[in-house]
Amino acid sequence: MKGSITARLPQTLVCLLELSTFALGAQSVPIELTSYFNHKAFGTYPNETTFENTNNRSFPPLNHLAPGGIYTSQVTGIKYDFPSYTGPLLPDNLICENQTIPILSNGTAGKPFSLNMLVANDLRDAIVSYNLTYIYTDGTTALSELRALSFFNWLTMSHGELISSFTWTPAGKDWNTSQIFEFTGSLDPTKTLAAVQLPMANNATTGRVHVFSMSLWSSELTGAAAEVQSVRPTQKWTEAGNQIVEVTINNVGDKCVSGTGLTVSMHGLGVNTVETASIKRLCPGDQKRVNIGVTGQANGTTVAVTLAGASTNQTFSFSGIDLGFETFTTDYDSLGKHESADWFDNAKYGIFIHWGPYAVTGYGGVAPNETYAEWFWWYSNEHFNGADKSDCYDYRRETFGPDWDYDDTFEYFTASAWDPKEWVDLFADAGAKYFVLTTKHHDGFSLFDAGATSNRSSINYGPQRDLVQELFDAAATYQPTMKRGTYFSLPEWYNPDFGPYGFKQHDTVKSTSWLGMLATNPFTNLTEPYTGKVPTENFIDDLQYPQMETLAYKYGSDIMWCDAGTANKTAEFASEWWNWARTQDKQVVMNSRCGIAQASDFETPEYSTYSSAQRHKWESNQGMDPYSYGYNSKTPASSYMNASTIVYSLVDMVAKNGNFLLDIGPRADGTIVETEAANLRQAGKWIHAHAEAIFNTTYWFVQTEIASPQEVRFTQTDDAFYIVFLEVPDVADDGHVWVNATIPILEGDVLSLLGVNVTGADELAWKTSEEGYLAISVSDEALAAEEYGWVFKVAYA
């Protein structure tokens, strides 16, 4: 195989390798793909090419991001040969069609550590996943999930590696961005990569995967060979106020870093490390990111990163590094330097609350035709467009009568039984570290004091109380460590002042829409009132923007959780808010729905999750209700998410670098469905007992999960590694529980079953197979003492 692979290599790549592109140490090695290109993505005018078939969109040229045809990842430091615009005729990317891409690897050329690609799929607002195959020189193969995000998203915008300023359509420029994403796959450190076989992913209906560039990270180092892949200054700071610099470190050798481990520091002209980082365990094939705290200011400087250990003291040099805090501006490149705060990365679990006048109607139908109950007003008005699958129209007429208007709910939205302390105590019992409250949904009704911008609020109608302030005050008093977030809908369905910005999400009759027109009662054909509206000259300037400012500054939101990110002044808002927050020593975050991709600190899959780890932070949001965020009176108690599913979902997401935002829909009087509260508390008992395996952890670069024959997930800290079985572990015929992964466990480590108070569970016997798989000796009594998740902890010696 090795000979045939070499023979098929493009001559340019052979020459590169003969010139020792695998230098001593480690580096990026771009793989030549132009001979495999079969598609064109970049154009200089509409219809010059078509990246996707449905709406004939395409990318504008991105040559300015890749000077000399080389693109360097802003996150990983990997270098790619990047084609971008290649003229009117030449292709610039490949659609995956089972191509086998040869990789030359031998003892003199170094050994690949990771495979990296720039990819995108061509379905709008979708994620496409296939398996690619690593082919090793010993004839073995391994599968790796290739998950490609959509090149074009609207309302919810991912933060890609490369982001265009607009997208071509047949009619001209769509000022929504198009994006390309970076994929990184870990390779088996005991083997040598010979080739990569791409998947068959060329179906335009289910989504095609496009590859623009491919590059290896490779090295000749051996032994316990830790090396620095990249240095990335951030705009975050430590508790002491020092700038955080993220350092990515690989073990490209054949022995584990262990014992006292490594201390990481960085120095350069005018720049010094005042807070070092440490790595206690790093085994072959693994990668970790650590944060160091530095002082100083420098532009384009050269820094030296030192890895110091008991038997090593290595220094790695990096040039062109900009250090120091910057003032955020409205420039999108400036906004792109903001990112998820460490507290949010570590918090993992939050509670979402959808509460408003829609709790009065409390209807979303039943499965399998359930719809979001908080959308009742819209669905009942769109019945004859085919959008109302839960029949809100007939429920509205039969329950409330033909003369009823949505604003008639205000009187019955009372919060009469609401105790904000009970809420925040429940969230704490559930194990959550933050919450996000719907301060204003698409109906335009605010739960806070909107000042001169609107009287359509709980201050003036319904409970006549500032519900946001009361909940935030309760959290500050009774759960002071709990972070507080604000959901905020940028548009309003039926506010006529939004009319100039009105839109439909899709070009179909039954598409969701925010048209900015007063609602028409579907039975009387009379215009419905928009109670409490204050006339504005410009919806964005006079209502949306000042309301976001109110939530940020008056209420002190930690999380600006936007929704329906269309027309906005997010650039102005974010830059001002982030600059102000730094002066207050307050690290805040903003989600992917505020209308600007570069300003997205974290992505927000809705009633869905990611099937593999992603370096850019993400948070899955979904309800305890099968398919509603707001209260749905038709949902039976047995259908709410139970404790087992809560634990499963949380562990699965955390193992893949995600957070879990779990929603509840309180009733109009402020009470929470009893089954929801009970299930939250039941799951909370497990979460509290196993907190160290969830919070303040990171995902494992080598492998996030075992899907079969049993569901297993992995998390880690600097001091320990956690193996979480999401079902009762099977005991094999040899009396062991087997973990078919190369767990970073060494002699002297202590293995225990976390949270189980059974004799012997605090120190379990173990062994490893020739393949490096872990076998655990654990009693049936210990396994029987646990439920939901069985956490084996490896405490490093």
C-alpha positions in Angstrom: 0.0 0.0 0.0 2.8 2.4 0.9 4.3 2.2 -2.6 1.0 2.6 -4.4 0.1 5.6 -2.3 3.4 7.3 -3.0 3.1 6.6 -6.7 -0.3 8.4 -6.8 0.9 11.6 -5.1 0.9 14.7 -7.2 4.4 15.6 -8.2 4.3 19.0 -6.5 3.6 17.3 -3.1 6.4 14.8 -3.7 8.8 17.6 -4.2 7.6 19.4 -1.1 8.1 16.3 1.0 11.6 15.6 -0.4 12.5 19.1 0.7 11.7 18.2 4.3 8.6 20.1 4.9 8.3 17.9 8.0 10.9 19.9 9.9 12.3 18.9 13.2 9.7 19.9 15.7 6.3 20.2 14.2 4.4 22.2 11.5 1.5 22.4 9.1 1.8 20.4 5.9 -0.7 21.5 3.3 -2.0 18.7 1.1 -2.4 19.5 -2.6 -6.0 19.1 -3.6 -6.4 21.0 -6.9 -6.3 17.9 -9.0 -9.4 16.7 -7.1 -11.4 19.9 -7.4 -14.7 19.3 -9.1 -16.8 22.4 -8.2 -16.7 26.1 -8.1 -17.8 28.2 -5.1 -16.3 31.6 -5.5 -17.6 34.2 -8.0 -17.1 37.9 -8.7 -20.7 38.6 -9.8 -24.2 37.0 -9.5 -24.6 33.7 -11.3 -20.9 33.3 -12.2 -21.2 30.1 -10.3 -23.6 28.3 -8.0 -22.4 26.9 -4.7 -25.8 25.5 -3.8 -28.7 24.4 -6.0 -31.8 25.7 -4.2 -31.3 29.4 -4.3 -28.2 29.7 -6.5 -26.1 31.4 -3.8 -22.3 31.5 -4.0 -19.3 32.9 -2.2 -17.6 36.2 -3.1 -13.8 36.0 -3.4 -11.9 35.6 -0.1 -8.4 36.1 -1.5 -7.8 38.9 0.9 -7.9 36.4 3.7 -5.2 34.2 2.2 -2.3 36.4 1.1 -0.1 34.4 -1.4 -2.7 31.6 -1.4 -1.9 30.6 2.2 -4.6 30.8 4.9 -3.6 30.5 8.6 -6.3 29.5 11.0 -7.1 32.2 13.6 -7.9 29.5 16.1 -5.5 26.5 15.6 -2.6 28.1 13.7 -2.8 25.5 11.0 -1.7 26.7 7.5 -3.7 25.8 4.4 -3.3 26.2 0.7 -6.5 28.2 0.0 -7.7 28.7 -3.5 -10.5 31.2 -3.2 -11.2 32.8 -6.6 -9.4 31.0 -9.4 -10.9 32.8 -12.4 -14.2 32.2 -14.3 -13.5 28.6 -15.3 -11.3 26.8 -12.8 -12.9 24.9 -9.9 -11.9 25.8 -6.4 -13.2 23.1 -4.1 -14.2 19.4 -4.1 -17.5 17.8 -3.4 -16.9 14.6 -1.4 -17.4 11.6 -3.7 -15.4 8.8 -2.0 -12.0 10.3 -3.2 -8.9 8.7 -1.7 -6.4 11.4 -0.9 -2.8 10.0 -0.5 -0.7 11.1 2.4 3.1 10.4 2.2 4.3 9.3 5.7 7.5 7.5 6.6 10.3 7.6 9.2 12.1 10.5 7.6 9.1 12.6 6.8 7.6 12.8 10.2 4.3 11.4 11.5 1.0 13.2 11.1 -0.7 14.2 14.4 -4.0 15.6 13.1 -5.9 16.0 9.9 -7.3 19.4 9.3 -9.7 20.7 6.6 -11.7 23.8 5.6 -15.2 22.6 4.8 -18.9 23.6 4.5 -22.1 22.1 3.4 -24.4 23.7 0.9 -27.8 23.3 2.6 -29.1 26.5 4.3 -29.4 26.4 8.1 -28.4 22.7 8.3 -25.7 20.4 9.6 -24.5 17.5 7.5 -22.5 14.6 8.9 -20.7 11.7 7.2 -17.8 9.4 8.1 -14.4 9.8 6.5 -11.9 7.0 6.7 -8.3 7.1 7.8 -6.1 4.5 6.1 -2.9 3.6 7.9 0.2 2.1 6.5 -0.3 -1.2 8.4 -3.5 -1.8 6.4 -5.9 -0.8 9.2 -8.6 1.8 8.9 -10.5 4.1 11.3 -13.7 6.1 10.9 -14.0 9.8 12.0 -17.1 11.9 11.8 -16.9 14.8 9.3 -19.5 17.2 10.5 -19.9 20.2 8.2 -22.0 23.3 9.1 -24.0 25.3 6.6 -22.3 27.9 4.5 -25.3 30.1 4.9 -27.4 30.7 8.0 -30.0 33.3 8.7 -31.5 34.4 12.0 -29.1 32.0 13.7 -25.5 32.6 12.6 -22.6 30.3 13.2 -19.1 31.8 13.7 -17.1 30.2 10.9 -13.3 30.2 10.4 -13.7 32.2 7.2 -16.5 34.7 6.9 -17.5 36.6 3.8 -19.0 40.1 4.1 -22.0 39.1 1.8 -23.4 36.3 -0.3 -24.1 36.3 -4.0 -27.7 35.6 -5.1 -29.1 35.7 -8.6 -30.4 39.2 -7.8 -27.2 40.6 -6.4 -25.7 40.9 -2.9 -27.4 39.4 0.1 -25.7 41.1 3.0 -26.0 38.0 5.2 -22.6 36.3 5.4 -21.4 33.0 4.0 -18.9 30.9 5.9 -16.3 28.1 5.8 -15.5 26.0 8.9 -12.4 24.3 10.2 -12.5 20.5 10.9 -9.8 18.8 13.0 -9.5 15.1 13.4 -7.2 13.3 15.8 -5.0 10.5 14.4 -3.9 7.2 16.0 -0.5 8.0 17.5 0.7 4.4 17.2 0.1 4.3 13.5 1.3 6.2 10.4 -1.3 7.7 8.1 -1.2 6.6 4.5 -4.3 8.1 3.0 -7.7 9.6 3.7 -10.9 8.4 2.0 -13.6 11.1 1.8 -17.3 10.1 2.2 -19.9 9.9 -0.6 -21.6 13.2 0.2 -22.8 14.5 -3.2 -26.5 14.5 -2.8 -27.8 18.1 -3.2 -31.1 17.2 -1.4 -29.5 15.8 1.8 -26.5 18.1 1.7 -23.2 18.0 -0.1 -19.9 18.4 1.8 -17.4 20.6 0.2 -13.7 20.5 1.0 -11.6 23.6 0.2 -8.3 22.8 1.8 -6.6 20.0 3.7 -3.5 20.2 5.9 -1.7 17.9 8.4 0.0 18.8 11.6 3.0 16.6 11.7 6.2 16.1 13.7 9.4 14.1 14.1 9.6 14.4 17.9 9.6 11.2 20.0 9.4 10.3 23.7 7.2 12.4 25.9 7.2 15.0 23.2 5.0 17.9 24.1 5.1 20.7 21.6 3.3 24.0 21.1 1.0 24.2 18.1 -0.3 27.7 18.5 -0.4 30.8 20.6 -3.6 32.8 20.6 -4.0 36.1 22.5 -7.6 36.6 23.6 -9.6 39.6 24.9 -10.5 37.7 28.0 -8.8 38.3 31.4 -8.0 36.3 34.6 -9.5 37.1 38.0 -6.4 39.1 38.6 -7.1 41.2 35.5 -4.3 39.8 33.3 -4.8 39.1 29.6 -5.5 35.5 28.8 -3.3 33.9 26.1 -4.5 30.5 24.9 -1.7 28.0 24.2 -2.4 24.7 22.3 -0.1 21.9 23.2 0.2 18.4 21.6 1.9 15.2 22.6 3.4 14.1 19.3 5.7 11.5 20.9 5.2 8.0 22.2 5.2 8.5 26.0 2.8 10.3 28.4 3.6 13.6 30.1 2.9 12.7 33.8 4.1 13.1 37.3 4.7 16.8 38.0 3.8 17.5 34.4 4.6 20.7 32.6 4.5 24.4 33.4 3.6 26.7 30.6 4.9 30.3 30.3 5.5 32.9 27.7 7.9 35.8 27.4 8.8 38.5 24.8 9.9 42.0 24.5 7.6 44.0 26.9 5.5 40.9 27.6 5.7 38.7 30.7 3.8 35.8 32.1 2.4 36.5 35.6 0.1 33.5 35.8 1.5 30.2 34.4 -0.5 27.2 33.4 0.1 23.6 34.1 -0.5 20.2 32.4 -0.4 17.2 34.6 -1.2 14.5 32.0 -0.9 14.5 28.3 -0.6 11.2 26.5 0.4 10.5 22.9 -2.0 11.8 20.3 -3.7 14.1 22.8 -4.0 17.9 22.7 -4.8 20.4 25.4 -5.4 24.1 25.5 -4.3 26.1 28.5 -4.6 29.7 29.5 -1.8 31.8 30.8 -2.1 35.3 32.2 0.3 37.9 30.7 1.0 41.6 31.0 2.3 44.0 28.4 1.4 45.5 25.1 3.1 44.6 21.7 2.2 44.5 18.1 3.7 41.9 15.7 6.1 40.8 18.3 8.0 37.5 18.7 7.3 35.5 21.8 8.9 32.4 23.3 6.7 29.8 24.9 8.4 27.5 27.4 7.3 24.1 28.5 9.2 23.3 31.7 9.1 19.9 33.4 11.2 17.6 35.6 13.2 16.4 32.6 12.5 18.9 29.9 12.7 22.6 29.2 11.7 23.4 25.7 11.1 26.7 24.1 9.0 27.4 21.0 9.1 30.7 19.1 6.1 32.5 17.5 6.3 35.7 15.5 3.7 38.3 14.5 1.8 38.1 17.8 -0.3 41.1 18.9 -0.7 41.4 22.7 -2.7 43.7 24.9 -6.3 44.7 25.4 -8.1 46.4 22.5 -11.0 48.7 22.4 -13.9 47.0 20.6 -15.3 48.9 17.6 -18.2 48.3 15.2 -15.7 46.8 12.7 -16.7 43.1 12.3 -13.1 41.9 12.6 -12.9 43.7 15.9 -16.1 42.1 17.1 -14.8 38.7 16.1 -12.1 39.0 18.8 -14.7 38.6 21.5 -15.5 35.1 22.6 -17.2 32.9 25.1 -16.1 33.8 28.7 -14.4 31.1 30.7 -17.2 31.1 33.3 -19.7 30.3 30.5 -17.5 27.5 29.2 -17.3 26.0 32.6 -21.0 26.6 33.7 -22.3 23.8 31.3 -26.0 23.9 32.5 -28.6 26.6 32.5 -32.4 26.9 32.8 -34.4 28.7 30.1 -37.7 30.2 31.1 -40.4 31.1 28.5 -43.0 33.1 30.4 -45.4 35.7 29.1 -49.1 36.3 28.1 -48.8 33.2 25.9 -49.0 31.1 29.2 -52.6 32.2 29.4 -53.6 30.5 26.1 -51.2 27.7 27.1 -51.8 25.7 23.9 -49.5 24.0 21.4 -51.5 20.8 20.6 -50.2 17.3 21.2 -47.6 15.1 19.6 -47.0 14.4 16.8 -48.5 17.7 15.8 -47.3 19.8 18.7 -46.1 23.4 18.0 -44.5 26.0 20.2 -47.1 27.2 22.6 -45.5 30.7 22.8 -46.3 31.0 19.0 -50.1 30.5 19.6 -51.0 34.0 18.4 -49.0 33.6 15.1 -50.2 30.1 14.4 -53.9 30.9 14.9 -53.5 33.8 12.4 -51.7 31.6 9.8 -54.1 28.7 9.8 -55.1 29.0 6.2 -51.4 29.2 5.0 -50.9 25.6 6.1 -48.6 26.5 9.0 -51.0 25.7 11.9 -50.5 21.9 12.3 -51.7 21.9 15.9 -54.9 23.7 14.9 -54.5 26.8 17.2 -57.2 28.4 15.0 -60.0 26.1 16.1 -58.7 26.0 19.7 -58.8 29.8 19.8 -62.4 30.0 18.4 -63.7 27.2 20.6 -62.0 28.3 23.8 -62.0 32.1 23.7 -64.6 32.9 21.0 -64.4 34.7 17.7 -64.2 38.2 19.2 -61.1 37.4 21.3 -57.9 39.2 20.6 -54.4 38.2 21.8 -54.1 41.2 24.0 -57.1 40.0 26.0 -54.6 37.6 27.7 -52.8 40.5 29.5 -55.5 40.6 32.2 -55.0 37.0 33.0 -51.2 37.0 33.0 -51.2 37.6 36.8 -48.0 36.1 38.4 -50.4 35.8 41.4 -48.7 32.7 42.8 -45.2 33.6 41.8 -42.3 33.4 44.2 -39.0 34.3 42.5 -37.0 32.9 45.4 -38.7 29.5 44.8 -37.6 29.7 41.1 -33.9 30.4 41.7 -33.8 27.9 44.5 -35.2 25.3 42.2 -32.6 26.2 39.6 -29.9 25.7 42.2 -31.4 22.4 43.3 -31.4 21.3 39.6 -27.7 21.9 39.5 -27.9 24.8 37.0 -25.2 27.5 37.1 -27.2 30.2 35.1 -30.6 31.0 33.8 -32.1 32.9 30.8 -35.5 34.5 31.1 -37.6 35.6 28.1 -37.7 39.3 28.8 -39.6 39.9 25.5 -40.8 37.3 23.0 -42.0 38.0 19.4 -45.4 39.2 20.8 -43.6 42.4 21.9 -44.7 42.1 25.5 -41.9 43.0 27.9 -41.3 41.6 31.4 -39.2 44.6 32.3 -39.4 48.4 32.4 -39.0 49.4 28.8 -39.1 53.1 29.7 -40.2 55.5 26.9 -39.8 52.8 24.2 -43.0 50.9 25.0 -45.8 50.5 27.5 -46.5 47.0 26.3 -45.1 45.4 29.4 -45.8 43.7 32.7 -45.2 47.1 34.4 -48.4 48.4 32.9 -50.5 45.4 32.3 -51.1 42.0 33.9 -49.1 41.6 37.1 -48.0 45.3 36.9 -44.6 44.2 38.3 -41.1 44.3 37.0 -40.7 40.6 36.7 -37.1 40.7 35.4 -35.9 42.8 38.3 -37.6 40.7 40.9 -36.1 37.5 39.5 -32.7 39.0 39.2 -32.9 40.4 42.7 -33.9 37.0 44.1 -30.9 35.4 42.3 -28.5 38.0 43.6 -29.8 37.6 47.2 -30.4 33.8 47.4 -28.2 32.3 44.7 -25.4 35.0 44.2 -23.1 32.8 42.1 -25.8 32.1 39.6 -25.4 34.0 36.3 -28.4 35.8 34.9 -29.3 36.0 31.2 -31.9 37.8 29.1 -33.6 36.4 26.1 -34.6 39.2 23.8 -36.5 39.0 20.5 -35.1 41.5 18.0 -38.2 41.8 15.8 -41.9 41.9 16.9 -44.5 40.0 14.8 -47.2 42.6 14.7 -45.6 45.9 15.6 -46.3 48.1 12.5 -43.1 50.1 13.2 -41.1 47.0 12.3 -42.8 47.0 8.9 -39.8 48.5 7.0 -37.7 45.5 8.2 -40.4 42.8 7.9 -39.5 39.4 6.5 -40.4 35.8 5.9 -37.9 33.2 7.1 -38.3 31.1 4.0 -39.8 31.6 0.5 -42.8 29.4 1.1 -46.5 30.1 1.9 -46.3 28.6 5.4 -43.0 30.0 6.4 -42.6 31.7 9.8 -42.7 35.4 9.4 -42.2 38.8 11.1 -44.0 41.1 8.7 -44.4 44.1 11.0 -48.1 44.5 10.3 -50.9 44.7 12.8 -52.6 41.4 13.2 -56.0 40.7 11.7 -58.5 38.7 13.8 -59.0 35.6 11.6 -62.7 35.3 12.5 -63.9 39.0 12.5 -61.3 40.3 10.0 -60.9 43.3 12.3 -57.5 44.7 13.1 -56.3 43.5 16.5 -55.0 46.1 19.0 -51.3 46.4 19.8 -51.8 47.5 23.4 -49.2 49.7 24.9 -47.4 50.6 21.7 -45.5 53.9 21.8 -45.0 55.5 18.3 -41.4 55.5 17.1 -39.7 57.0 14.1 -37.4 54.0 13.7 -38.0 50.6 15.3 -34.3 49.8 15.5 -33.0 53.1 16.8 -36.0 53.9 19.1 -37.1 50.6 20.4 -34.8 47.6 19.7 -31.5 49.2 20.5 -32.5 51.1 23.6 -34.3 48.0 25.0 -31.1 46.0 24.6 -29.1 48.7 26.4 -31.6 48.7 29.2 -31.2 44.9 29.7 -27.4 45.2 29.6 -26.9 48.2 31.8 -29.9 48.7 34.1 -30.5 45.0 34.7 -26.9 43.9 34.4 -27.4 40.9 32.1 -24.6 38.4 31.9 -25.9 36.8 28.7 -27.6 38.7 25.8 -29.6 35.8 24.3 -31.1 37.3 21.2 -33.6 35.6 18.9 -34.5 36.1 15.2 -31.4 38.1 14.4 -32.4 40.2 11.5 -32.3 44.0 11.2 -30.2 45.3 14.1 -27.7 47.7 15.6 -25.8 44.8 17.2 -22.4 46.1 16.1 -23.0 49.4 18.0 -24.5 47.6 21.0 -21.9 44.9 21.3 -18.9 47.1 21.0 -20.2 49.5 23.6 -21.4 46.8 26.0 -18.2 44.8 25.8 -16.0 47.9 26.4 -18.2 48.9 29.3 -18.1 45.4 30.8 -14.3 45.4 30.9 -14.4 48.5 33.0 -16.7 46.7 35.4 -14.6 43.5 35.5 -17.7 41.8 34.1 -17.2 39.1 31.4 -20.4 38.9 29.4 -21.4 36.7 26.5 -23.7 37.0 23.5 -25.3 34.2 21.4 -25.4 33.5 17.7 -28.8 35.1 17.1 -28.0 38.8 17.4 -27.6 39.2 13.6 -23.8 39.3 13.2 -21.8 36.1 12.7 -18.5 37.6 14.0 -20.2 38.7 17.2 -21.4 35.2 18.1 -19.7 33.9 21.2 -21.6 30.6 21.1 -23.9 28.7 18.8 -27.5 27.8 19.6 -28.9 24.6 18.1 -32.6 24.4 18.9 -34.2 21.1 19.9 -31.1 19.5 18.5 -27.5 18.8 19.5 -24.1 18.3 17.9 -22.9 14.8 17.4 -19.2 15.5 17.8 -17.0 18.0 19.6 -16.6 21.5 18.2 -13.9 23.9 19.3 -16.2 27.0 19.0 -18.5 27.0 22.0 -22.1 25.9 21.6 -25.2 25.6 23.7 -28.2 23.4 22.9 -31.6 24.7 24.0 -34.7 22.6 24.3 -37.8 22.3 26.4 -38.7 19.7 29.0 -41.9 19.7 27.0 -41.5 17.4 24.0 -41.8 20.4 21.6 -42.7 23.6 23.3 -40.9 26.3 25.3 -44.0 28.0 26.6 -46.5 26.3 28.9 -48.7 23.8 26.9 -51.7 22.7 29.0 -52.2 19.7 26.7 -48.9 18.1 27.5 -49.4 15.1 29.8 -47.1 14.8 32.8 -45.6 11.6 31.5 -44.3 13.4 28.4 -42.0 15.9 30.2 -38.3 15.2 30.1 -37.4 12.9 32.9 -34.3 12.9 35.1 -32.5 10.1 33.1 -32.9 12.1 29.9 -31.7 15.3 31.5 -28.6 13.6 32.8 -27.9 11.8 29.5 -28.4 15.1 27.5 -26.2 17.1 29.8 -23.3 14.6 29.8 -23.5 14.1 26.1 -23.3 17.8 25.4 -20.6 18.6 27.9 -18.4 15.8 26.4 -18.6 17.6 23.1 -17.8 21.1 24.4 -21.5 22.1 24.6 -23.7 23.6 27.3 -27.3 22.5 28.0 -30.0 25.2 28.3 -33.1 23.4 29.5 -36.4 25.2 29.2 -39.4 25.3 31.5 -42.7 27.0 30.7 -44.4 28.3 33.8 -48.1 28.9 34.1 -49.7 32.4 33.9 -49.8 32.6 37.7 -46.0 31.9 38.0 -46.2 28.3 39.2 -44.1 25.6 37.5 -45.5 22.4 36.4 -45.0 20.0 39.3 -43.6 17.2 37.1 -41.0 19.6 35.6 -39.9 20.7 39.1 -39.7 17.2 40.4 -37.7 15.9 37.5 -35.3 18.9 37.7 -34.7 18.2 41.3 -34.3 14.4 40.7 -31.7 15.0 38.0 -30.1 17.7 40.3 -29.3 15.1 42.9 -27.2 13.2 40.4 -25.6 16.3 39.0 -24.6 17.6 42.4 -23.1 14.2 43.4 -21.1 14.1 40.2 -20.4 17.8 39.7 -16.7 17.5 39.3 -17.2 15.4 36.2 -19.4 18.0 34.6 -18.5 21.5 35.6 -15.1 23.1 35.0 -14.2 20.3 32.6 -13.1 20.1 29.0 -13.7 17.6 26.2 -11.2 15.0 25.2 -9.4 15.8 22.0 -8.8 12.1 21.2 -12.3 10.8 21.5 -15.6 12.2 22.8 -17.6 9.0 23.1 -18.2 5.3 22.6 -21.6 4.8 20.9 -21.6 1.0 20.9 -22.0 -1.5 22.4 -22.7 0.8 25.3 -23.0 4.6 25.5 -19.9 6.1 27.1 -18.7 9.8 27.3 -15.5 11.4 28.4 -14.6 14.6 30.3 -11.4 15.8 32.0 -9.8 18.3 34.2 -6.0 18.9 34.7 -6.1 16.5 37.7 -8.4 13.8 36.6 -10.2 12.0 33.7 -13.8 10.9 33.8 -15.5 7.9 32.0 -19.3 8.2 32.1 -21.4 5.2 31.2 -24.9 6.4 30.3 -26.4 2.9 31.0 -25.5 0.2 33.5 -22.0 -1.0 32.6 -21.9 -4.5 31.3 -19.6 -6.9 33.1 -17.8 -9.2 30.7 -17.3 -12.9 31.1 -13.8 -12.1 32.6 -15.4 -10.1 35.4 -14.4 -6.7 34.1 -16.1 -3.6 32.8 -14.3 -2.8 29.5 -13.7 0.7 28.1 -12.6 0.3 24.5 -10.6 3.5 24.4 -7.0 4.4 25.2 -7.7 6.1 28.5 -4.8 8.2 29.8 -4.3 6.1 32.9 -0.9 5.1 34.3 0.5 3.1 37.2 -0.1 4.9 40.5 -3.3 6.5 39.4 -6.4 5.9 41.5 -9.6 4.6 39.8 -12.9 5.0 41.6 -16.6 4.9 41.0 -17.6 8.5 41.7 -20.5 9.3 44.0 -20.9 5.7 45.2 -20.6 5.0 49.0 -19.9 1.3 48.8 -16.9 -0.5 50.2 -14.1 -0.7 47.6 -15.7 1.8 45.2 -13.2 4.5 46.1 -10.3 2.4 44.7 -10.9 -0.1 42.0 -8.5 -2.6 40.5 -7.8 -2.1 36.8 -5.6 -3.3 33.9 -5.1 -2.5 30.3 -5.0 -4.7 27.2 -2.4 -4.8 24.5 -4.5 -2.4 22.5 -4.5 0.0 25.5 -8.1 -0.6 26.4 -9.1 -0.3 30.1 -10.6 -3.2 32.1 -12.1 -2.3 35.5 -12.9 -4.6 38.4 -16.1 -3.3 40.1 -18.6 -5.1 42.2 -22.2 -5.6 41.3 -23.1 -3.9 44.6 -21.3 -0.7 43.6 -22.9 -0.7 40.1 -26.4 -1.2 41.7 -25.9 1.8 44.0 -25.9 4.2 41.0 -28.5 5.4 38.5 -28.6 7.6 35.4 -24.8 7.8 34.9 -21.9 5.6 36.1 -18.8 7.8 36.5 -15.4 6.2 36.7 -12.8 8.7 37.9 -9.1 8.4 37.1 -7.2 10.6 39.6 -3.8 11.3 38.3 -0.9 10.3 40.6 
